[in-house]
Amino acid sequence: MGPELLEVLERRGLDFDLPVTATGVWRLAECFPGARQVVLEIGSGMGEATVQMARSQPTVGLVAVEVHLRGVAATIRAADRAGLTNLRIHRGDAVAALRDQVPAAGLAGIRIWFPDPWPKLRHHKRRLLRSDFVSLAVSRLAIGGTIHCATDVTDYAEVMIAV
């Protein structure tokens, strides 16, 4: 990672953190005062789509979860340049975040776009979209909430529909 991205993380990273309760649950209302809804994006990558979504929906609070530091730093840099106040970024595992940090019924939506398909049969157990994950995700949605998934792998699309 280049010095510019490290500088962004040091200088601006805390502005995109999520405040937590004593038990570690995100205080989403505090993050997004006045937001009509909060959406969780899983796997935000380098943040191009994330920043565009936050820019185009200023009344929606958006939490981006990404495991790779380079992607987190790039997203922070882009969000900082755009002057976004409706975006927070969490570096970590999405399943752990949903289980331990997202409040029950706290989300209006979850976006999972182009997750790793793990195409080899022996790797299917690593796929994110399995029935246990979907059950957990649904428990974090408010009434009327949605899970929006996308993939360009036919086999994985069929699995997504099935679960």
Backbone as JSON Lines, residues from 0, in Angstrom:
{"i":0,"aa":"M","n":[0.86,-1.16,0.0],"ca":[0.0,0.0,0.0],"c":[0.91,1.23,0.0]}
{"i":1,"aa":"G","n":[0.55,2.19,-0.84],"ca":[1.35,3.39,-0.98],"c":[1.17,4.34,0.18]}
{"i":2,"aa":"P","n":[2.13,5.28,0.31],"ca":[2.06,6.24,1.42],"c":[0.81,7.11,1.38]}
{"i":3,"aa":"E","n":[0.28,7.38,0.19],"ca":[-0.93,8.21,0.1],"c":[-2.12,7.53,0.76]}
{"i":4,"aa":"L","n":[-2.28,6.22,0.51],"ca":[-3.4,5.5,1.11],"c":[-3.23,5.38,2.62]}
{"i":5,"aa":"L","n":[-2.01,5.15,3.07],"ca":[-1.77,5.09,4.51],"c":[-2.09,6.43,5.16]}
{"i":6,"aa":"E","n":[-1.73,7.52,4.5],"ca":[-2.02,8.85,5.02],"c":[-3.52,9.07,5.12]}
{"i":7,"aa":"V","n":[-4.26,8.6,4.12],"ca":[-5.72,8.73,4.14],"c":[-6.3,7.97,5.33]}
{"i":8,"aa":"L","n":[-5.83,6.76,5.55],"ca":[-6.31,5.98,6.69],"c":[-6.01,6.67,8.01]}
{"i":9,"aa":"E","n":[-4.8,7.19,8.15],"ca":[-4.43,7.85,9.4],"c":[-5.19,9.16,9.6]}
{"i":10,"aa":"R","n":[-5.36,9.92,8.54],"ca":[-5.96,11.24,8.65],"c":[-7.48,11.2,8.67]}
{"i":11,"aa":"R","n":[-8.09,10.31,7.89],"ca":[-9.54,10.35,7.71],"c":[-10.26,9.09,8.16]}
{"i":12,"aa":"G","n":[-9.55,8.02,8.42],"ca":[-10.19,6.75,8.73],"c":[-11.17,6.79,9.88]}
{"i":13,"aa":"L","n":[-10.83,7.51,10.93],"ca":[-11.72,7.57,12.1],"c":[-13.05,8.25,11.78]}
{"i":14,"aa":"D","n":[-13.06,9.12,10.79],"ca":[-14.3,9.8,10.42],"c":[-15.32,8.83,9.81]}
{"i":15,"aa":"F","n":[-14.86,7.67,9.39],"ca":[-15.74,6.71,8.75],"c":[-16.03,5.5,9.63]}
{"i":16,"aa":"D","n":[-15.51,5.51,10.86],"ca":[-15.77,4.43,11.81],"c":[-17.23,4.44,12.26]}
{"i":17,"aa":"L","n":[-17.64,3.35,12.87],"ca":[-18.99,3.24,13.4],"c":[-18.93,3.21,14.92]}
{"i":18,"aa":"P","n":[-19.65,4.12,15.59],"ca":[-19.69,4.07,17.06],"c":[-20.46,2.82,17.5]}
{"i":19,"aa":"V","n":[-20.07,2.28,18.64],"ca":[-20.68,1.04,19.13],"c":[-21.21,1.21,20.55]}
{"i":20,"aa":"T","n":[-22.13,0.32,20.9],"ca":[-22.64,0.26,22.26],"c":[-21.6,-0.46,23.12]}
{"i":21,"aa":"A","n":[-21.88,-0.59,24.4],"ca":[-20.98,-1.3,25.31],"c":[-20.81,-2.76,24.91]}
{"i":22,"aa":"T","n":[-21.8,-3.32,24.2],"ca":[-21.72,-4.72,23.77],"c":[-21.17,-4.86,22.36]}
{"i":23,"aa":"G","n":[-20.78,-3.75,21.73],"ca":[-20.16,-3.82,20.41],"c":[-21.11,-3.68,19.24]}
{"i":24,"aa":"V","n":[-22.4,-3.43,19.51],"ca":[-23.38,-3.28,18.43],"c":[-23.28,-1.86,17.87]}
{"i":25,"aa":"W","n":[-23.33,-1.73,16.57],"ca":[-23.25,-0.41,15.93],"c":[-24.44,0.46,16.31]}
{"i":26,"aa":"R","n":[-24.18,1.71,16.6],"ca":[-25.23,2.69,16.88],"c":[-25.53,3.41,15.57]}
{"i":27,"aa":"L","n":[-26.35,2.79,14.75],"ca":[-26.59,3.29,13.4],"c":[-27.31,4.64,13.39]}
{"i":28,"aa":"A","n":[-28.22,4.86,14.32],"ca":[-28.93,6.14,14.37],"c":[-27.96,7.29,14.65]}
{"i":29,"aa":"E","n":[-26.94,7.02,15.43],"ca":[-25.92,8.03,15.72],"c":[-25.03,8.29,14.51]}
{"i":30,"aa":"C","n":[-24.78,7.27,13.73],"ca":[-23.96,7.41,12.52],"c":[-24.66,8.24,11.47]}
{"i":31,"aa":"F","n":[-25.96,8.04,11.36],"ca":[-26.73,8.64,10.27],"c":[-27.95,9.37,10.8]}
{"i":32,"aa":"P","n":[-27.75,10.47,11.53],"ca":[-28.91,11.19,12.05],"c":[-29.77,11.71,10.91]}
{"i":33,"aa":"G","n":[-31.05,11.45,10.99],"ca":[-31.97,11.9,9.96],"c":[-32.09,10.98,8.75]}
{"i":34,"aa":"A","n":[-31.29,9.94,8.69],"ca":[-31.39,9.01,7.56],"c":[-32.7,8.24,7.64]}
{"i":35,"aa":"R","n":[-33.34,8.08,6.51],"ca":[-34.6,7.34,6.48],"c":[-34.37,5.84,6.56]}
{"i":36,"aa":"Q","n":[-33.23,5.39,6.1],"ca":[-32.92,3.97,6.15],"c":[-31.41,3.78,6.09]}
{"i":37,"aa":"V","n":[-30.98,2.56,6.5],"ca":[-29.58,2.2,6.47],"c":[-29.44,0.92,5.66]}
{"i":38,"aa":"V","n":[-28.47,0.92,4.76],"ca":[-28.2,-0.22,3.89],"c":[-26.77,-0.68,4.14]}
{"i":39,"aa":"L","n":[-26.57,-1.98,4.17],"ca":[-25.26,-2.58,4.35],"c":[-24.79,-3.13,3.01]}
{"i":40,"aa":"E","n":[-23.61,-2.73,2.6],"ca":[-23.02,-3.29,1.39],"c":[-21.9,-4.22,1.79]}
{"i":41,"aa":"I","n":[-21.98,-5.46,1.35],"ca":[-20.96,-6.46,1.69],"c":[-20.02,-6.62,0.51]}
{"i":42,"aa":"G","n":[-18.74,-6.41,0.78],"ca":[-17.73,-6.55,-0.27],"c":[-17.68,-5.33,-1.16]}
{"i":43,"aa":"S","n":[-17.32,-4.19,-0.6],"ca":[-17.34,-2.94,-1.36],"c":[-16.13,-2.76,-2.26]}
{"i":44,"aa":"G","n":[-15.17,-3.65,-2.2],"ca":[-14.02,-3.58,-3.09],"c":[-13.28,-2.26,-2.95]}
{"i":45,"aa":"M","n":[-12.97,-1.64,-4.09],"ca":[-12.24,-0.38,-4.1],"c":[-13.16,0.83,-3.92]}
{"i":46,"aa":"G","n":[-14.47,0.6,-3.81],"ca":[-15.4,1.63,-3.41],"c":[-16.03,2.47,-4.5]}
{"i":47,"aa":"E","n":[-15.75,2.2,-5.76],"ca":[-16.31,3.04,-6.82],"c":[-17.84,3.04,-6.78]}
{"i":48,"aa":"A","n":[-18.43,1.87,-6.78],"ca":[-19.9,1.77,-6.76],"c":[-20.46,2.26,-5.43]}
{"i":49,"aa":"T","n":[-19.75,1.99,-4.35],"ca":[-20.18,2.4,-3.02],"c":[-20.31,3.92,-2.93]}
{"i":50,"aa":"V","n":[-19.3,4.61,-3.38],"ca":[-19.3,6.07,-3.33],"c":[-20.4,6.62,-4.23]}
{"i":51,"aa":"Q","n":[-20.58,6.02,-5.4],"ca":[-21.64,6.48,-6.31],"c":[-23.02,6.27,-5.67]}
{"i":52,"aa":"M","n":[-23.23,5.13,-5.02],"ca":[-24.51,4.89,-4.37],"c":[-24.75,5.9,-3.25]}
{"i":53,"aa":"A","n":[-23.74,6.15,-2.44],"ca":[-23.89,7.12,-1.34],"c":[-24.15,8.51,-1.89]}
{"i":54,"aa":"R","n":[-23.48,8.86,-2.96],"ca":[-23.67,10.18,-3.57],"c":[-25.08,10.33,-4.14]}
{"i":55,"aa":"S","n":[-25.59,9.26,-4.74],"ca":[-26.9,9.34,-5.4],"c":[-28.08,9.19,-4.43]}
{"i":56,"aa":"Q","n":[-27.81,8.73,-3.19],"ca":[-28.87,8.54,-2.2],"c":[-28.46,9.21,-0.88]}
{"i":57,"aa":"P","n":[-28.44,10.54,-0.84],"ca":[-27.92,11.24,0.34],"c":[-28.74,11.04,1.61]}
{"i":58,"aa":"T","n":[-30.01,10.6,1.5],"ca":[-30.82,10.39,2.71],"c":[-30.75,8.95,3.22]}
{"i":59,"aa":"V","n":[-29.95,8.12,2.56],"ca":[-29.75,6.73,2.97],"c":[-28.38,6.6,3.61]}
{"i":60,"aa":"G","n":[-28.32,6.02,4.8],"ca":[-27.05,5.72,5.43],"c":[-26.51,4.44,4.82]}
{"i":61,"aa":"L","n":[-25.25,4.44,4.46],"ca":[-24.64,3.28,3.81],"c":[-23.43,2.83,4.62]}
{"i":62,"aa":"V","n":[-23.44,1.56,5.0],"ca":[-22.3,0.96,5.7],"c":[-21.66,-0.03,4.72]}
{"i":63,"aa":"A","n":[-20.41,0.23,4.38],"ca":[-19.67,-0.66,3.49],"c":[-18.77,-1.56,4.32]}
{"i":64,"aa":"V","n":[-18.84,-2.86,4.07],"ca":[-17.99,-3.82,4.77],"c":[-17.03,-4.42,3.75]}
{"i":65,"aa":"E","n":[-15.76,-4.29,4.04],"ca":[-14.72,-4.81,3.14],"c":[-13.6,-5.37,4.0]}
{"i":66,"aa":"V","n":[-13.07,-6.5,3.6],"ca":[-12.04,-7.15,4.39],"c":[-10.64,-6.65,4.02]}
{"i":67,"aa":"H","n":[-10.45,-6.17,2.81],"ca":[-9.11,-5.79,2.34],"c":[-8.8,-4.32,2.64]}
{"i":68,"aa":"L","n":[-7.68,-4.1,3.3],"ca":[-7.28,-2.76,3.72],"c":[-7.15,-1.81,2.53]}
{"i":69,"aa":"R","n":[-6.61,-2.29,1.44],"ca":[-6.43,-1.44,0.25],"c":[-7.79,-0.91,-0.23]}
{"i":70,"aa":"G","n":[-8.81,-1.76,-0.24],"ca":[-10.14,-1.34,-0.64],"c":[-10.75,-0.35,0.34]}
{"i":71,"aa":"V","n":[-10.55,-0.58,1.63],"ca":[-11.05,0.33,2.65],"c":[-10.42,1.71,2.47]}
{"i":72,"aa":"A","n":[-9.11,1.74,2.3],"ca":[-8.41,3.02,2.13],"c":[-8.86,3.74,0.86]}
{"i":73,"aa":"A","n":[-9.01,3.01,-0.23],"ca":[-9.46,3.63,-1.48],"c":[-10.87,4.19,-1.34]}
{"i":74,"aa":"T","n":[-11.73,3.47,-0.64],"ca":[-13.11,3.94,-0.43],"c":[-13.13,5.19,0.43]}
{"i":75,"aa":"I","n":[-12.33,5.21,1.49],"ca":[-12.24,6.39,2.34],"c":[-11.75,7.58,1.53]}
{"i":76,"aa":"R","n":[-10.74,7.38,0.72],"ca":[-10.2,8.48,-0.09],"c":[-11.27,9.04,-1.02]}
{"i":77,"aa":"A","n":[-11.98,8.14,-1.72],"ca":[-13.02,8.59,-2.66],"c":[-14.18,9.27,-1.93]}
{"i":78,"aa":"A","n":[-14.58,8.73,-0.79],"ca":[-15.67,9.32,-0.02],"c":[-15.26,10.69,0.53]}
{"i":79,"aa":"D","n":[-14.02,10.81,0.94],"ca":[-13.5,12.07,1.45],"c":[-13.5,13.12,0.35]}
{"i":80,"aa":"R","n":[-13.04,12.75,-0.83],"ca":[-13.04,13.68,-1.97],"c":[-14.45,14.13,-2.34]}
{"i":81,"aa":"A","n":[-15.41,13.21,-2.2],"ca":[-16.8,13.52,-2.55],"c":[-17.52,14.27,-1.43]}
{"i":82,"aa":"G","n":[-16.9,14.37,-0.26],"ca":[-17.52,15.07,0.87],"c":[-18.73,14.36,1.43]}
{"i":83,"aa":"L","n":[-18.74,13.03,1.38],"ca":[-19.9,12.26,1.82],"c":[-20.01,12.21,3.34]}
{"i":84,"aa":"T","n":[-21.22,12.35,3.83],"ca":[-21.48,12.22,5.26],"c":[-22.41,11.04,5.56]}
{"i":85,"aa":"N","n":[-22.89,10.38,4.53],"ca":[-23.83,9.27,4.71],"c":[-23.18,7.9,4.48]}
{"i":86,"aa":"L","n":[-21.87,7.83,4.61],"ca":[-21.15,6.58,4.39],"c":[-20.24,6.29,5.57]}
{"i":87,"aa":"R","n":[-20.29,5.05,6.05],"ca":[-19.36,4.54,7.05],"c":[-18.74,3.28,6.47]}
{"i":88,"aa":"I","n":[-17.51,2.99,6.91],"ca":[-16.78,1.87,6.35],"c":[-16.25,1.01,7.48]}
{"i":89,"aa":"H","n":[-16.48,-0.29,7.35],"ca":[-16.01,-1.24,8.36],"c":[-15.07,-2.23,7.68]}
{"i":90,"aa":"R","n":[-13.87,-2.35,8.22],"ca":[-12.95,-3.36,7.71],"c":[-13.1,-4.61,8.56]}
{"i":91,"aa":"G","n":[-13.54,-5.69,7.9],"ca":[-13.69,-6.93,8.63],"c":[-14.55,-7.92,7.87]}
{"i":92,"aa":"D","n":[-14.82,-9.01,8.53],"ca":[-15.61,-10.1,7.97],"c":[-17.09,-9.75,8.05]}
{"i":93,"aa":"A","n":[-17.78,-9.89,6.94],"ca":[-19.19,-9.51,6.87],"c":[-20.07,-10.4,7.75]}
{"i":94,"aa":"V","n":[-19.78,-11.67,7.81],"ca":[-20.6,-12.57,8.63],"c":[-20.48,-12.19,10.1]}
{"i":95,"aa":"A","n":[-19.26,-11.95,10.55],"ca":[-19.05,-11.55,11.95],"c":[-19.72,-10.2,12.23]}
{"i":96,"aa":"A","n":[-19.63,-9.27,11.28],"ca":[-20.27,-7.96,11.47],"c":[-21.78,-8.12,11.58]}
{"i":97,"aa":"L","n":[-22.38,-8.91,10.7],"ca":[-23.83,-9.12,10.78],"c":[-24.22,-9.77,12.1]}
{"i":98,"aa":"R","n":[-23.48,-10.77,12.48],"ca":[-23.8,-11.53,13.7],"c":[-23.61,-10.7,14.97]}
{"i":99,"aa":"D","n":[-22.51,-9.95,15.04],"ca":[-22.11,-9.33,16.31],"c":[-22.33,-7.82,16.39]}
{"i":100,"aa":"Q","n":[-22.43,-7.14,15.25],"ca":[-22.42,-5.68,15.3],"c":[-23.66,-5.01,14.73]}
{"i":101,"aa":"V","n":[-24.35,-5.66,13.82],"ca":[-25.55,-5.06,13.24],"c":[-26.73,-5.36,14.15]}
{"i":102,"aa":"P","n":[-27.47,-4.34,14.56],"ca":[-28.62,-4.6,15.43],"c":[-29.73,-5.35,14.69]}
{"i":103,"aa":"A","n":[-30.44,-6.19,15.42],"ca":[-31.58,-6.9,14.84],"c":[-32.55,-5.9,14.25]}
{"i":104,"aa":"A","n":[-33.06,-6.19,13.07],"ca":[-34.02,-5.34,12.36],"c":[-33.49,-3.92,12.13]}
{"i":105,"aa":"G","n":[-32.17,-3.77,12.07],"ca":[-31.57,-2.44,11.94],"c":[-31.34,-1.96,10.52]}
{"i":106,"aa":"L","n":[-31.55,-2.83,9.55],"ca":[-31.22,-2.48,8.16],"c":[-32.45,-2.47,7.26]}
{"i":107,"aa":"A","n":[-32.45,-1.56,6.31],"ca":[-33.48,-1.55,5.27],"c":[-33.08,-2.44,4.11]}
{"i":108,"aa":"G","n":[-31.79,-2.67,3.97],"ca":[-31.34,-3.5,2.86],"c":[-29.92,-3.98,3.04]}
{"i":109,"aa":"I","n":[-29.62,-5.05,2.33],"ca":[-28.27,-5.61,2.27],"c":[-27.96,-5.81,0.79]}
{"i":110,"aa":"R","n":[-26.79,-5.32,0.37],"ca":[-26.36,-5.47,-1.02],"c":[-25.14,-6.36,-1.07]}
{"i":111,"aa":"I","n":[-25.22,-7.38,-1.91],"ca":[-24.1,-8.3,-2.1],"c":[-23.92,-8.45,-3.6]}
{"i":112,"aa":"W","n":[-23.0,-7.69,-4.15],"ca":[-22.84,-7.68,-5.6],"c":[-21.52,-8.35,-5.99]}
{"i":113,"aa":"F","n":[-21.66,-9.4,-6.75],"ca":[-20.54,-10.15,-7.32],"c":[-19.61,-10.73,-6.25]}
{"i":114,"aa":"P","n":[-20.18,-11.51,-5.32],"ca":[-19.33,-12.18,-4.33],"c":[-18.51,-13.26,-5.02]}
{"i":115,"aa":"D","n":[-17.43,-13.63,-4.39],"ca":[-16.57,-14.67,-4.95],"c":[-17.39,-15.94,-5.13]}
{"i":116,"aa":"P","n":[-17.44,-16.49,-6.34],"ca":[-18.3,-17.67,-6.56],"c":[-17.71,-18.98,-6.07]}
{"i":117,"aa":"W","n":[-16.41,-19.03,-5.75],"ca":[-15.8,-20.28,-5.34],"c":[-16.29,-21.42,-6.25]}
{"i":118,"aa":"P","n":[-15.87,-21.41,-7.51],"ca":[-16.46,-22.33,-8.5],"c":[-16.15,-23.81,-8.29]}
{"i":119,"aa":"K","n":[-15.05,-24.16,-7.65],"ca":[-14.74,-25.57,-7.45],"c":[-15.68,-26.16,-6.41]}
{"i":120,"aa":"L","n":[-16.17,-27.35,-6.66],"ca":[-17.13,-27.99,-5.77],"c":[-16.62,-28.07,-4.33]}
{"i":121,"aa":"R","n":[-15.35,-28.38,-4.16],"ca":[-14.81,-28.5,-2.79],"c":[-14.73,-27.15,-2.08]}
{"i":122,"aa":"H","n":[-14.88,-26.05,-2.82],"ca":[-14.84,-24.72,-2.23],"c":[-16.22,-24.12,-1.99]}
{"i":123,"aa":"H","n":[-17.29,-24.82,-2.39],"ca":[-18.64,-24.27,-2.24],"c":[-18.97,-23.91,-0.8]}
{"i":124,"aa":"K","n":[-18.35,-24.6,0.16],"ca":[-18.62,-24.3,1.57],"c":[-18.13,-22.9,1.95]}
{"i":125,"aa":"R","n":[-17.3,-22.29,1.11],"ca":[-16.8,-20.93,1.37],"c":[-17.69,-19.85,0.8]}
{"i":126,"aa":"R","n":[-18.67,-20.24,0.01],"ca":[-19.56,-19.25,-0.58],"c":[-20.32,-18.52,0.52]}
{"i":127,"aa":"L","n":[-20.48,-17.23,0.33],"ca":[-21.19,-16.42,1.3],"c":[-22.68,-16.76,1.33]}
{"i":128,"aa":"L","n":[-23.27,-16.86,0.18],"ca":[-24.72,-17.04,0.11],"c":[-25.1,-18.5,0.27]}
{"i":129,"aa":"R","n":[-25.31,-18.85,1.53],"ca":[-25.79,-20.17,1.92],"c":[-26.99,-19.93,2.84]}
{"i":130,"aa":"S","n":[-27.75,-20.96,3.09],"ca":[-28.99,-20.77,3.86],"c":[-28.73,-20.22,5.26]}
{"i":131,"aa":"D","n":[-27.66,-20.63,5.93],"ca":[-27.38,-20.11,7.27],"c":[-27.07,-18.62,7.24]}
{"i":132,"aa":"F","n":[-26.34,-18.19,6.22],"ca":[-26.04,-16.77,6.09],"c":[-27.3,-15.97,5.78]}
{"i":133,"aa":"V","n":[-28.13,-16.47,4.89],"ca":[-29.35,-15.75,4.53],"c":[-30.26,-15.62,5.75]}
{"i":134,"aa":"S","n":[-30.36,-16.66,6.56],"ca":[-31.16,-16.57,7.79],"c":[-30.64,-15.47,8.71]}
{"i":135,"aa":"L","n":[-29.32,-15.4,8.87],"ca":[-28.72,-14.35,9.69],"c":[-29.02,-12.97,9.09]}
{"i":136,"aa":"A","n":[-28.83,-12.83,7.79],"ca":[-29.06,-11.55,7.11],"c":[-30.51,-11.1,7.28]}
{"i":137,"aa":"V","n":[-31.45,-12.01,7.1],"ca":[-32.86,-11.66,7.24],"c":[-33.17,-11.17,8.65]}
{"i":138,"aa":"S","n":[-32.51,-11.74,9.65],"ca":[-32.75,-11.31,11.04],"c":[-32.28,-9.88,11.29]}
{"i":139,"aa":"R","n":[-31.48,-9.35,10.42],"ca":[-30.98,-7.98,10.58],"c":[-31.77,-6.97,9.75]}
{"i":140,"aa":"L","n":[-32.75,-7.46,9.0],"ca":[-33.57,-6.58,8.17],"c":[-34.82,-6.13,8.91]}
{"i":141,"aa":"A","n":[-35.17,-4.87,8.73],"ca":[-36.45,-4.36,9.21],"c":[-37.55,-4.95,8.34]}
{"i":142,"aa":"I","n":[-38.78,-4.87,8.81],"ca":[-39.91,-5.34,8.02],"c":[-39.9,-4.62,6.68]}
{"i":143,"aa":"G","n":[-40.01,-5.38,5.6],"ca":[-39.98,-4.82,4.26],"c":[-38.59,-4.67,3.69]}
{"i":144,"aa":"G","n":[-37.56,-5.05,4.44],"ca":[-36.18,-4.94,3.98],"c":[-35.88,-5.9,2.85]}
{"i":145,"aa":"T","n":[-34.8,-5.62,2.13],"ca":[-34.44,-6.44,0.97],"c":[-32.98,-6.89,1.02]}
{"i":146,"aa":"I","n":[-32.74,-8.02,0.41],"ca":[-31.38,-8.47,0.14],"c":[-31.24,-8.44,-1.38]}
{"i":147,"aa":"H","n":[-30.29,-7.67,-1.87],"ca":[-30.09,-7.51,-3.31],"c":[-28.75,-8.15,-3.66]}
{"i":148,"aa":"C","n":[-28.81,-9.23,-4.44],"ca":[-27.61,-9.97,-4.82],"c":[-27.43,-9.92,-6.33]}
{"i":149,"aa":"A","n":[-26.2,-9.98,-6.76],"ca":[-25.89,-10.04,-8.19],"c":[-24.64,-10.87,-8.41]}
{"i":150,"aa":"T","n":[-24.64,-11.63,-9.48],"ca":[-23.47,-12.4,-9.89],"c":[-23.51,-12.58,-11.4]}
{"i":151,"aa":"D","n":[-22.37,-12.82,-11.98],"ca":[-22.3,-13.13,-13.41],"c":[-21.93,-14.6,-13.64]}
{"i":152,"aa":"V","n":[-22.07,-15.41,-12.6],"ca":[-21.8,-16.84,-12.67],"c":[-23.13,-17.58,-12.57]}
{"i":153,"aa":"T","n":[-23.53,-18.24,-13.66],"ca":[-24.85,-18.88,-13.73],"c":[-25.1,-19.84,-12.58]}
{"i":154,"aa":"D","n":[-24.12,-20.69,-12.29],"ca":[-24.28,-21.66,-11.21],"c":[-24.53,-20.97,-9.87]}
{"i":155,"aa":"Y","n":[-23.8,-19.91,-9.6],"ca":[-23.98,-19.2,-8.34],"c":[-25.33,-18.48,-8.32]}
{"i":156,"aa":"A","n":[-25.76,-17.95,-9.44],"ca":[-27.07,-17.3,-9.52],"c":[-28.18,-18.28,-9.15]}
{"i":157,"aa":"E","n":[-28.06,-19.5,-9.61],"ca":[-29.04,-20.51,-9.28],"c":[-29.04,-20.82,-7.78]}
{"i":158,"aa":"V","n":[-27.86,-20.85,-7.18],"ca":[-27.75,-21.07,-5.74],"c":[-28.38,-19.9,-4.99]}
{"i":159,"aa":"M","n":[-28.09,-18.68,-5.43],"ca":[-28.67,-17.49,-4.79],"c":[-30.19,-17.55,-4.79]}
{"i":160,"aa":"I","n":[-30.75,-17.92,-5.91],"ca":[-32.21,-18.01,-6.01],"c":[-32.75,-19.1,-5.1]}
{"i":161,"aa":"A","n":[-32.05,-20.21,-5.04],"ca":[-32.5,-21.35,-4.22],"c":[-32.49,-21.03,-2.72]}
{"i":162,"aa":"V","n":[-31.5,-20.29,-2.27],"ca":[-31.42,-19.98,-0.83],"c":[-32.2,-18.72,-0.51]}
